[in-house]
Amino acid sequence: MSKVINKTLIIGLGLIGGSLAKALRSNRRFGQIIGYDRDPDETSVGIELGVIDIAAESLADAVSEADLVVLAVPVKAMETVLVDIAPFIAEDTLITDVGSTKANVVAAAKRVFKTIPTGFVPGHPIAGSEKSGVAAADEGLFDKHKVILTPLAESSSEAVNVFADLWESTGAEVLVMDVEKHDEVLAATSHLPHMLAFSLVDTLAQEQDHNTDIFRYAAGGFRDFTRIAGSDPTMWHDICLANKDALLSQLDRYITGLGRLRTAIECSDSETMLGTFTRARAAREHFSRILSGTAYSQDMSNQLVTFRAQPGGSVSGKIRVPGDKSISHRSIMLGSLADGVTEVSGFLEGEDSLATLQSFRDMGVVIEGPVDGNVTIYGVGLNGLQAPPGPLYVGNSGTSMRLLSGLLAAQQFDTELTGDASLTKRPMGRVADPLRLMGAEIETAENGRPPLKIKGGQPLKGIHYDMPMASAQVKSCLLLAGLYAEGETSVTEPAPTRDHTERMLTGFGYPVKQEGAQAAVSPGGQLHATKIDVPADISSATFFMVAAAIAPGSDLTLEHVGINPTRIGIINILRLMGANLELLNEREVGGEPVADIRIQYAPLKGIHIPEDQVPLAIDEFPALFVAAACAEGTTIVSGAEELRVKESDRIQSMVDGLKTLGVDIEGTPDGAIIQGGTIGGGVVESHDDHRIAMSFCVASLRATDTITINDCANVATSFPGFVELAKSAGIQVEKEEG
């Protein structure tokens, strides 16, 4: 804070003004706290309760001497107070307010001051209580609550910084927003709910014959919802007038939605009712995840999660890892485009898969769940998707973005695909370029990075595409676009990649032509709803397979794991290294081969990993680097340049981390050379990459000291509950947040 504040004046000693005064008086960072209220009794109580240092008798004198002024008066009174204080405001005085509407405050300031002072920064603390008056002042009222600052073009950066520091000193989280956006957001999230509560209670109270029974037998939900109808009626009357336009817009939206629901109930339209209720429930859970800091809709790089893994131990028992992420993604996509109701079990409830699920909800698909891995999808057919209300945010999920781009390129509406900070660094030109060859109009950020802006209504033409690099995501993207293109779309891959899309299309009754390394689709087919049992994800199972393979005394069985031939590189490579690994109870479930995998410890030996196995294990290489570090001799990885453009540069991330732990390893452009030996302890960086984080947890089993792994929040994208399952199997790891 550059400007020294010797005196802070709070005008209006109600709940908000009094609580702010009390908090500032407690932390003593903003000088002497002076209070003024038109009711002298309030200032007297403020002195008596220790809320303020001094009670101002003259507003003019107090304003003249203050370095910082907070207007904590009702929105209706704001202009009157501004008129009173304007003649006494010094050029460098800082001014803010606490009103819940901002456009009217700014308009009043312009009328009073003509030229807005550079020290004026409107603000709004999102905190409150049904109590009022200075006697209710609570210095902790703003702790862990949000305060929105709405700087104007005239506001100086110094003033903004001072007010941000002021509110942060009370424990609040400060956000910055423009005035119009603030009023729109608050109309939807605060003002509209209050109007609904007031109206509902008023309507029910007018039921003369049985209103007593209504309120006597009201359940907790009714009391919770209508609690806010106990707020100050005069204040809310003033807010309605002050934010009239934004509030009317939200009321109109609500009335339209309520009308749709009424019609659905009247017509016994089950699908519309179910769609409304499931979308609402999902949205509510989504908001809860945001508030708890675990939502995929947040930038996870802002969440501080650290894993601390203790050295030694072994793994044993029987466990089942979460469902296959690749199959979970595709089950939502194809189930949404199918005719009829698709039922999915074993769905991975991780952030990435949920991102795909939410995207299709945003495009009008009714989806129930997930509940314990069960999802029900009410398909809309190949041409039934609707324009989403805004950009589709897919968090950290490259699979979601790349596969969706193929589907969205063929729709009649424009869309935008966005992601978190990590995803915006990943290349999307590899899907955008061939889609453009098909006729799609796609705009990317610099160097082909997200966001992707896709123009709808563009006719697509089938192409034959020879992929320059093996990638199941690129292949799947083009095949999905090919469902809508004129003529055949075919893709030839330089090496085998996972074929879940081809298998699932066939399972939904859509013909796929496969000849060697080429897969092709033509338009005109139809997807028919089906049942999908998602097997456990072999990529997630890999961490425990490697754990059992490297830790003496281990004997672990992983149940119901998908062993698709395009995904078993990890099994083949571990066996080549000498792992004691066997497949039990092999079977086929929903077109996908499944088995239980038992791994018992056996000494590993270094090998030159065959390049034909690399595409079959591309996501498993971070864990394989750990296996190589524990093997006798030298392991050489080559042909794995794809690892450099994953969630992180996985080659460099593993090389740097293993070197920190004392491993003899050298990175190469397309892989690494790893000498087996001793693994020490230390602090390693995951670079927000879930697979890097989990791999170093596994390394702790052979470490000589504690391994601390930073930036592990993104583990939730693919493996929710990883730490808990790892501990149950025998890995000594703890999760630390904050």
C-alpha positions in Angstrom: 0.0 0.0 0.0 1.8 3.2 -1.2 -0.6 5.9 0.1 -0.5 6.3 3.9 -3.9 6.3 5.5 -4.1 8.2 8.8 -7.8 8.6 9.0 -10.6 6.4 7.6 -14.2 7.7 7.7 -17.1 5.3 7.6 -20.3 7.0 6.7 -23.2 4.9 7.8 -22.9 2.6 10.8 -25.3 -0.2 9.8 -24.3 -3.9 9.6 -21.9 -3.5 6.7 -20.4 -0.1 7.7 -20.1 -1.1 11.4 -18.5 -4.5 10.5 -16.0 -2.9 8.2 -15.1 -0.3 10.9 -14.7 -2.9 13.5 -12.5 -5.1 11.3 -10.3 -2.1 10.3 -10.0 -1.0 13.9 -8.9 -4.5 14.8 -6.2 -4.8 12.2 -5.0 -1.2 12.7 -3.7 -0.8 9.1 -5.9 2.1 8.0 -5.3 4.6 10.7 -7.9 6.1 13.0 -11.4 4.8 12.4 -14.0 7.6 12.4 -17.7 6.9 12.2 -20.6 9.0 11.1 -24.3 8.2 11.0 -27.3 10.4 10.7 -28.7 8.7 13.8 -26.4 9.9 16.6 -27.5 7.0 18.7 -25.8 4.7 16.3 -22.5 6.5 16.6 -22.8 6.4 20.4 -23.3 2.6 20.3 -20.4 2.4 17.9 -18.1 4.1 20.5 -19.6 2.1 23.4 -19.0 -1.3 21.6 -15.5 -0.4 20.3 -16.6 -0.4 16.7 -15.0 3.0 16.0 -12.4 5.2 17.5 -14.2 8.5 17.1 -17.7 9.6 16.5 -17.8 12.5 14.0 -20.1 15.3 15.0 -19.6 17.3 11.8 -19.7 15.4 8.5 -18.0 18.3 6.7 -15.1 18.4 9.1 -14.7 14.6 9.1 -14.6 14.4 5.3 -12.1 17.3 5.1 -9.7 15.4 7.4 -10.2 11.9 6.1 -7.7 10.2 3.8 -10.2 7.5 2.9 -14.0 7.6 2.9 -16.4 4.6 2.8 -20.0 5.3 1.9 -21.9 2.6 3.7 -25.4 4.0 3.2 -28.5 2.6 1.4 -28.3 2.9 -2.4 -31.3 5.3 -2.4 -29.4 7.7 -0.1 -26.1 7.6 -2.0 -26.6 10.7 -4.1 -27.7 12.8 -1.1 -24.6 11.8 0.8 -22.4 12.6 -2.3 -23.9 16.0 -2.5 -23.2 16.6 1.2 -19.5 15.6 1.0 -18.5 16.8 -2.5 -17.4 20.3 -1.4 -15.1 18.9 1.2 -13.4 16.1 -0.7 -9.7 16.8 -1.2 -8.1 15.9 -4.6 -6.2 12.9 -3.2 -9.0 11.6 -1.0 -9.9 7.9 -1.7 -13.7 7.1 -1.9 -15.6 3.8 -2.2 -19.0 2.5 -1.4 -20.6 -0.8 -0.4 -23.8 -0.7 -2.4 -25.2 -3.8 -4.1 -25.9 -1.9 -7.3 -23.2 0.0 -9.1 -24.6 1.8 -12.2 -26.8 4.0 -10.2 -23.9 4.9 -7.8 -21.7 5.8 -10.8 -24.4 7.8 -12.4 -25.0 9.7 -9.1 -21.2 10.4 -8.8 -21.1 11.8 -12.3 -24.0 14.1 -11.6 -22.5 15.4 -8.4 -18.8 15.6 -9.3 -19.2 16.3 -13.0 -15.7 14.7 -13.4 -15.2 11.5 -11.5 -12.4 11.8 -8.9 -9.4 9.5 -9.6 -9.7 8.2 -6.1 -13.2 6.9 -6.5 -13.5 3.1 -6.8 -17.0 1.6 -6.4 -17.2 -1.6 -4.4 -19.6 -4.2 -3.1 -18.9 -6.7 -0.3 -20.9 -10.0 -0.9 -21.7 -10.5 2.8 -24.6 -9.8 5.1 -27.1 -11.0 7.7 -30.7 -10.6 8.6 -29.5 -8.5 11.5 -29.0 -4.7 11.1 -27.5 -1.8 12.9 -24.1 -1.1 14.5 -25.0 -3.4 17.4 -24.8 -6.3 14.9 -21.3 -5.3 13.7 -19.1 -8.4 13.2 -15.4 -7.9 12.4 -15.4 -11.4 10.8 -18.3 -10.7 8.5 -16.2 -10.4 5.4 -13.7 -13.2 6.2 -13.6 -15.7 3.3 -16.3 -13.7 1.5 -15.9 -12.0 -1.8 -15.7 -8.2 -2.4 -16.2 -6.9 -5.9 -14.4 -3.7 -7.0 -15.7 -2.0 -10.1 -13.0 0.5 -11.1 -13.9 3.2 -13.6 -11.8 4.6 -16.4 -11.0 7.5 -14.2 -10.0 5.4 -11.2 -6.3 5.4 -10.5 -4.4 2.2 -10.1 -3.1 3.3 -6.7 -6.7 3.8 -5.5 -7.7 0.3 -6.7 -4.7 -1.2 -4.9 -5.5 0.6 -1.7 -9.1 -0.6 -1.7 -8.0 -4.1 -2.6 -5.6 -4.1 0.3 -8.3 -2.7 2.6 -10.8 -5.5 1.9 -8.1 -8.2 2.0 -7.1 -7.0 5.4 -10.6 -8.1 6.6 -10.1 -11.6 5.2 -12.1 -11.0 2.0 -11.3 -12.2 -1.5 -11.2 -9.3 -3.9 -12.5 -9.6 -7.4 -12.5 -6.9 -10.1 -15.5 -6.5 -12.5 -16.9 -3.8 -14.7 -20.0 -2.0 -13.5 -22.4 -3.4 -16.1 -21.3 -7.0 -15.5 -21.6 -6.6 -11.7 -25.2 -5.4 -11.9 -26.1 -8.2 -14.3 -24.5 -10.9 -12.1 -26.0 -9.6 -8.9 -29.4 -9.3 -10.5 -29.3 -13.0 -11.2 -27.6 -14.3 -8.1 -28.9 -12.1 -5.4 -31.6 -9.7 -6.4 -33.8 -12.2 -8.3 -33.7 -14.9 -5.5 -34.8 -12.2 -3.0 -37.7 -11.2 -5.3 -38.8 -14.8 -5.6 -38.6 -15.4 -1.9 -40.6 -12.2 -1.1 -43.2 -13.0 -3.8 -43.6 -16.7 -2.7 -44.1 -15.9 1.0 -46.5 -13.0 0.1 -48.5 -15.3 -2.2 -48.8 -18.1 0.3 -49.6 -15.7 3.1 -52.7 -14.5 1.2 -54.2 -18.0 1.2 -56.7 -17.0 3.8 -58.2 -20.5 4.4 -55.1 -22.5 5.1 -52.1 -20.2 5.3 -51.5 -21.3 8.9 -51.2 -24.9 7.9 -48.8 -24.0 5.1 -46.4 -22.3 7.4 -47.0 -24.7 10.3 -46.1 -27.8 8.2 -43.4 -26.2 6.1 -40.3 -28.4 5.7 -36.7 -27.2 6.1 -36.3 -26.6 2.4 -39.1 -24.0 2.5 -37.7 -22.3 5.5 -34.2 -22.2 4.0 -35.4 -20.8 0.7 -37.7 -18.2 2.2 -35.2 -17.1 4.9 -34.1 -14.2 2.8 -37.6 -12.8 2.7 -36.8 -11.7 6.2 -34.5 -9.0 4.9 -35.1 -5.2 5.1 -38.1 -4.4 2.8 -37.1 -0.8 2.3 -33.6 -1.8 1.3 -34.8 -4.2 -1.3 -37.4 -1.7 -2.6 -34.5 0.6 -3.2 -32.4 -2.1 -4.8 -35.2 -3.0 -7.2 -35.4 0.6 -8.4 -31.7 1.1 -8.6 -31.1 -2.1 -10.6 -34.4 -2.2 -12.5 -33.2 -3.0 -16.0 -30.9 -5.9 -15.1 -33.5 -7.3 -12.6 -36.3 -7.1 -15.2 -34.1 -9.0 -17.7 -33.5 -11.8 -15.2 -37.2 -11.9 -14.1 -38.2 -12.2 -17.8 -35.8 -15.1 -18.2 -37.1 -16.8 -15.1 -40.7 -16.3 -16.1 -40.0 -17.9 -19.5 -38.4 -20.9 -17.9 -41.2 -21.2 -15.3 -43.7 -21.1 -18.2 -41.9 -24.0 -19.9 -42.0 -26.0 -16.8 -45.7 -25.2 -16.2 -46.5 -26.4 -19.8 -44.5 -29.5 -19.2 -46.4 -30.4 -16.0 -49.7 -29.6 -17.7 -48.9 -31.9 -20.7 -47.2 -34.6 -18.6 -44.1 -33.9 -20.6 -41.7 -36.1 -18.7 -38.6 -35.4 -20.8 -38.8 -31.7 -20.4 -39.5 -31.9 -16.7 -36.6 -34.4 -16.2 -34.4 -32.2 -18.3 -35.1 -29.2 -16.2 -34.6 -31.0 -12.9 -31.5 -32.9 -13.9 -29.8 -29.8 -15.4 -30.7 -27.9 -12.3 -29.3 -30.5 -10.0 -26.2 -30.8 -12.0 -25.7 -27.1 -12.1 -26.2 -26.9 -8.3 -23.6 -29.6 -7.7 -21.4 -27.8 -10.2 -21.7 -24.6 -8.2 -20.9 -26.5 -5.0 -17.7 -27.8 -6.5 -16.8 -24.3 -7.5 -17.4 -23.1 -4.0 -15.4 -26.0 -2.5 -12.5 -25.4 -5.0 -12.7 -28.7 -6.8 -14.7 -27.9 -10.0 -13.3 -28.6 -13.4 -14.7 -25.2 -14.4 -12.0 -23.5 -12.3 -8.4 -23.0 -13.3 -6.9 -25.7 -11.2 -3.5 -24.2 -11.4 -4.7 -21.7 -8.8 -5.3 -24.5 -6.3 -2.3 -25.5 -4.2 -2.3 -29.2 -3.6 0.9 -31.0 -2.6 1.6 -34.8 -2.2 4.0 -35.9 0.4 5.1 -39.5 0.0 7.1 -41.3 2.6 9.8 -43.8 1.5 9.4 -47.6 1.4 6.6 -50.1 1.7 4.8 -52.5 -0.7 1.4 -52.9 -2.2 -1.0 -55.7 -1.9 -4.7 -56.8 -2.0 -7.4 -56.4 -4.6 -8.4 -53.0 -5.8 -10.4 -51.4 -8.6 -9.3 -48.2 -10.1 -11.8 -45.7 -11.7 -13.5 -46.2 -15.0 -11.6 -45.7 -18.3 -11.5 -42.0 -19.1 -11.4 -42.5 -22.9 -14.4 -44.7 -22.9 -16.2 -42.4 -20.4 -15.7 -39.4 -22.7 -17.0 -41.3 -25.8 -20.0 -42.8 -24.0 -21.3 -39.3 -23.3 -20.6 -38.1 -26.8 -22.2 -41.0 -28.7 -25.0 -41.5 -26.2 -26.0 -37.8 -26.7 -26.0 -38.2 -30.5 -27.9 -41.5 -30.4 -31.7 -42.1 -30.7 -33.1 -43.4 -27.5 -31.8 -43.7 -23.9 -28.2 -44.9 -23.3 -27.3 -46.3 -19.8 -23.7 -46.1 -18.7 -22.2 -47.9 -15.7 -18.6 -47.5 -14.4 -18.4 -43.9 -15.7 -15.3 -42.0 -14.5 -16.4 -39.2 -12.2 -13.2 -37.2 -12.8 -13.0 -33.6 -13.8 -12.1 -34.4 -17.5 -15.1 -36.7 -18.1 -17.4 -34.3 -16.2 -16.3 -31.5 -18.6 -17.6 -33.5 -21.5 -20.8 -34.3 -19.7 -21.4 -30.7 -18.9 -20.7 -29.6 -22.4 -23.5 -31.8 -23.7 -25.9 -30.7 -21.0 -25.1 -27.1 -22.2 -26.1 -28.2 -25.7 -29.5 -29.4 -24.5 -29.0 -33.0 -23.8 -30.8 -34.4 -20.7 -28.3 -36.5 -18.7 -29.1 -38.0 -15.3 -26.2 -38.6 -12.9 -23.5 -39.5 -12.5 -24.4 -41.4 -9.3 -22.0 -44.1 -8.2 -20.7 -44.3 -11.8 -24.2 -44.6 -13.4 -25.3 -42.2 -16.1 -28.5 -42.1 -18.1 -28.4 -40.2 -21.4 -31.5 -39.1 -23.3 -30.1 -38.9 -26.8 -31.2 -36.2 -29.2 -30.0 -37.8 -32.4 -27.2 -36.8 -34.7 -28.8 -33.5 -35.5 -30.4 -32.6 -32.2 -27.8 -30.6 -30.4 -28.7 -27.0 -29.6 -26.5 -23.9 -29.4 -24.9 -23.6 -25.9 -25.6 -20.4 -23.9 -21.9 -19.5 -24.0 -18.4 -20.9 -24.5 -18.0 -24.6 -23.7 -15.4 -24.8 -20.9 -13.6 -28.2 -20.8 -11.1 -27.5 -18.0 -7.9 -29.5 -18.5 -9.3 -32.0 -20.9 -7.5 -32.2 -24.2 -9.7 -35.2 -25.2 -12.9 -33.2 -24.7 -11.6 -30.3 -26.8 -10.2 -32.3 -29.7 -13.1 -34.7 -30.1 -15.7 -32.0 -29.6 -14.1 -29.9 -32.3 -14.9 -32.6 -34.8 -18.5 -32.8 -33.8 -19.0 -29.0 -33.5 -17.4 -28.3 -36.9 -20.5 -30.0 -38.4 -23.2 -28.2 -36.3 -25.4 -25.4 -37.5 -24.5 -23.0 -34.7 -21.3 -21.2 -33.7 -19.3 -22.5 -30.7 -16.3 -21.6 -28.7 -14.2 -24.2 -26.8 -12.1 -22.9 -23.9 -10.0 -24.5 -21.2 -7.8 -23.9 -18.2 -4.3 -22.4 -18.2 -2.7 -25.7 -18.8 -4.9 -26.6 -21.7 -4.4 -23.3 -23.4 -0.7 -24.2 -23.9 -1.5 -27.4 -25.8 -1.5 -27.6 -29.6 -4.9 -27.8 -31.4 -3.7 -27.2 -34.9 -3.4 -31.0 -35.3 -7.2 -31.2 -35.3 -8.0 -27.7 -36.7 -5.8 -28.1 -39.8 -7.4 -31.4 -41.1 -10.9 -30.1 -40.2 -10.2 -27.0 -42.3 -9.4 -29.4 -45.2 -12.9 -30.8 -44.7 -14.4 -27.3 -45.0 -14.6 -26.3 -41.4 -14.0 -22.7 -40.3 -12.0 -22.7 -37.1 -10.1 -19.9 -35.5 -7.4 -20.6 -32.9 -5.2 -18.5 -30.7 -1.5 -17.9 -31.6 0.4 -21.1 -32.7 -2.8 -23.1 -32.9 -3.6 -22.9 -29.2 -7.0 -22.7 -27.6 -9.5 -21.2 -27.4 -11.1 -22.7 -30.6 -13.9 -20.6 -32.2 -15.9 -22.8 -34.6 -18.3 -21.3 -37.2 -21.4 -23.3 -37.6 -23.3 -24.0 -40.8 -20.3 -25.0 -42.9 -20.8 -28.0 -45.2 -18.1 -30.6 -44.6 -16.6 -32.9 -47.3 -15.0 -36.2 -46.6 -11.3 -36.5 -47.0 -8.6 -39.1 -46.7 -6.1 -38.0 -44.1 -2.7 -39.6 -43.5 -1.8 -38.7 -39.9 1.7 -37.4 -39.6 1.8 -38.5 -36.0 -0.1 -41.3 -34.2 -2.9 -39.8 -32.2 -6.2 -41.4 -31.2 -7.6 -37.9 -30.5 -7.0 -36.7 -34.0 -8.3 -39.9 -35.5 -11.5 -39.8 -33.4 -12.0 -36.1 -34.1 -12.0 -36.6 -37.9 -14.2 -39.8 -37.7 -16.8 -37.9 -35.7 -16.7 -35.0 -38.2 -17.1 -37.6 -40.9 -20.5 -38.6 -39.6 -21.8 -35.4 -41.1 -19.5 -34.9 -44.1 -20.4 -35.5 -47.7 -18.7 -38.6 -48.9 -16.3 -41.0 -47.1 -13.9 -39.8 -44.4 -10.9 -42.0 -43.9 -7.9 -41.8 -41.6 -4.6 -43.7 -41.9 -2.4 -43.8 -38.8 1.3 -44.4 -38.9 1.1 -46.7 -35.8 -1.8 -48.3 -34.0 -3.6 -46.1 -31.5 -6.5 -46.8 -29.2 -9.6 -47.7 -31.1 -12.4 -46.9 -28.6 -14.2 -44.6 -31.0 -14.4 -47.2 -33.8 -15.5 -49.9 -31.3 -18.1 -47.7 -29.7 -19.5 -46.4 -33.0 -20.0 -50.1 -34.0 -21.6 -50.8 -30.7 -24.1 -48.0 -31.3 -24.9 -49.5 -34.7 -23.0 -47.1 -36.9 -20.9 -48.8 -39.6 -17.1 -48.3 -39.5 -14.9 -49.6 -42.3 -11.5 -50.8 -41.1 -8.7 -52.1 -43.3 -5.3 -52.4 -41.7 -4.2 -49.0 -40.4 -7.2 -47.2 -42.0 -10.6 -46.4 -40.5 -13.4 -44.8 -42.5 -17.0 -43.7 -42.0 -19.6 -42.3 -44.3 -22.7 -40.2 -43.6 -26.3 -41.4 -43.5 -26.0 -43.8 -40.6 -27.8 -43.7 -37.3 -26.7 -44.2 -33.7 -29.0 -46.4 -31.6 -29.0 -46.2 -27.8 -27.3 -49.0 -25.9 -25.9 -50.0 -22.6 -22.2 -49.4 -21.8 -20.2 -50.9 -19.0 -17.0 -48.8 -18.7 -14.1 -51.0 -17.6 -11.4 -49.8 -15.2 -8.9 -47.5 -16.8 -5.6 -49.2 -17.7 -3.9 -45.8 -17.6 -4.9 -45.4 -14.0 -4.1 -49.1 -13.2 -0.6 -48.5 -14.6 0.5 -46.6 -11.4 -0.4 -49.6 -9.3 1.0 -52.1 -11.8 4.4 -50.3 -11.6 4.1 -50.0 -7.9 3.7 -53.8 -7.4 6.4 -54.4 -10.0 9.1 -52.3 -8.2 8.3 -52.8 -4.5 9.6 -56.0 -2.9 6.9 -58.1 -1.2 4.1 -56.7 -3.4 1.2 -58.9 -4.6 -1.6 -56.8 -6.1 -4.7 -57.6 -8.2 -6.4 -54.9 -10.2 -10.0 -55.9 -11.0 -12.0 -55.4 -14.2 -9.3 -53.6 -16.2 -9.8 -52.8 -19.9 -7.2 -54.6 -22.0 -8.0 -53.2 -25.4 -5.3 -54.4 -27.8 -4.5 -50.7 -28.6 -3.9 -50.0 -24.9 -1.8 -52.9 -23.7 1.6 -51.5 -24.4 2.2 -51.1 -20.6 1.5 -54.8 -20.1 3.8 -55.8 -23.0 6.6 -53.5 -21.8 6.5 -54.5 -18.2 6.6 -58.2 -19.2 9.7 -57.5 -21.4 11.3 -55.9 -18.4 10.7 -59.1 -16.4 7.6 -58.2 -14.4 5.6 -61.1 -12.9 2.3 -60.1 -14.4 -0.7 -62.3 -15.3 -4.1 -61.7 -16.8 -7.0 -63.5 -15.0 -10.7 -63.9 -15.8 -10.4 -62.5 -19.4 -13.7 -61.6 -20.9 -15.5 -59.1 -23.1 -17.8 -56.4 -21.8 -19.7 -54.2 -24.2 -17.3 -54.8 -27.0 -14.2 -54.1 -24.9 -11.9 -56.9 -23.6 -11.5 -56.9 -19.8 -9.4 -58.8 -17.3 -8.2 -58.9 -13.8 -4.4 -58.1 -13.6 -2.2 -59.7 -10.9 1.3 -58.3 -10.4 3.8 -59.8 -8.0 7.2 -58.3 -7.3 10.1 -59.5 -9.4 13.3 -57.7 -10.2 13.1 -55.7 -13.4 15.8 -55.3 -16.1 16.5 -52.4 -18.4 15.5 -52.8 -22.0 15.3 -50.8 -25.2 11.5 -50.3 -25.4 10.3 -51.4 -28.8 9.0 -48.4 -30.8 6.0 -50.3 -32.0 4.8 -50.4 -28.4 5.2 -46.7 -27.7 1.8 -45.6 -29.2 0.1 -48.4 -27.2 1.5 -47.0 -23.9 1.9 -43.3 -24.6 0.0 -42.1 -21.5 1.8 -44.7 -19.3 5.4 -43.5 -19.9 5.7 -41.3 -16.8 5.2 -44.4 -14.7 7.4 -46.5 -17.0 10.2 -44.0 -16.4 9.9 -44.8 -12.7 10.0 -48.5 -13.4 13.1 -48.0 -15.5 14.8 -46.1 -12.7 14.2 -49.2 -10.5 15.4 -51.7 -13.1 18.9 -53.2 -13.4 20.8 -51.8 -16.3 19.8 -49.3 -18.9 16.4 -48.5 -20.4 16.1 -46.6 -23.6 12.9 -44.8 -24.7 12.7 -43.6 -28.3 10.0 -42.7 -30.7 8.0 -40.9 -27.9 8.1 -37.3 -29.1 4.3 -37.1 -28.6 5.1 -37.0 -24.8 6.5 -33.5 -25.3 3.0 -32.0 -26.1 0.9 -33.6 -23.4 -0.4 -31.7 -20.3 3.3 -31.0 -19.8 6.5 -31.8 -21.6 6.4 -35.2 -20.0 9.9 -36.2 -21.1 11.4 -33.1 -19.5 9.2 -33.2 -16.5 10.3 -36.8 -15.7 13.9 -36.2 -16.5 14.0 -33.1 -14.2 12.2 -34.8 -11.4 14.2 -38.1 -11.5 17.5 -36.1 -11.6 16.3 -34.3 -8.5 15.9 -37.7 -6.8 19.4 -38.7 -7.8 18.6 -40.9 -10.8 21.0 -41.1 -13.7 18.8 -40.1 -16.6 19.4 -38.2 -19.9 16.6 -36.7 -22.0 16.6 -37.1 -25.8 14.4 -35.3 -28.4 12.1 -38.4 -28.5 12.6 -40.1 -25.2 15.3 -40.8 -22.6 18.1 -43.0 -21.5 17.6 -44.2 -17.9 20.2 -46.0 -15.7 18.6 -48.1 -13.0 19.8 -47.4 -9.5 18.8 -45.8 -6.2 16.0 -43.3 -5.9 16.5 -40.6 -3.3 14.2 -38.0 -1.8 13.5 -34.4 -2.6 11.0 -31.9 -3.9 9.8 -32.4 -7.5 7.5 -30.4 -9.7 4.5 -32.0 -11.4 3.9 -29.0 -13.7 0.2 -29.4 -13.1 0.3 -32.8 -14.9 -1.7 -35.5 -13.1 0.3 -38.4 -14.5 3.6 -36.9 -13.4 2.3 -36.3 -9.9 1.0 -39.9 -9.5 4.2 -41.4 -11.0 6.4 -39.7 -8.4 4.1 -41.0 -5.7 4.8 -44.5 -6.9 8.6 -43.8 -6.9 8.4 -43.3 -3.2 8.1 -47.1 -2.7 11.8 -47.4 -3.7 12.9 -44.0 -2.4 15.4 -43.5 0.5 13.7 -40.4 1.7 10.5 -38.3 1.5 9.4 -37.2 -1.9 7.4 -34.0 -2.0 5.4 -33.3 -5.2 4.1 -29.9 -6.0 1.0 -28.7 -8.0 -1.0 -31.9 -7.8 -4.6 -30.5 -8.1 -5.0 -31.8 -11.6 -4.9 -35.4 -10.4 -8.6 -35.1 -10.0 -9.0 -34.7 -13.8 -8.4 -38.5 -14.3 -8.2 -40.2 -10.9 -10.5 -38.9 -8.2 -9.7 -40.6 -4.9 -6.2 -41.5 -6.0 -4.6 -40.7 -2.6 -7.1 -42.7 -0.6 -6.8 -45.7 -2.9 -3.0 -45.5 -2.9 -3.0 -45.5 0.9 -5.3 -48.5 1.1 -3.0 -50.4 -1.2 0.1 -49.5 0.9 1.6 -46.3 -0.6 2.4 -43.9 2.2 1.2 -40.6 0.7 -0.6 -37.6 2.2 -2.4 -34.8 0.4 -1.9 -31.3 1.6 -4.0 -28.3 0.5 -3.5 -24.6 0.8 
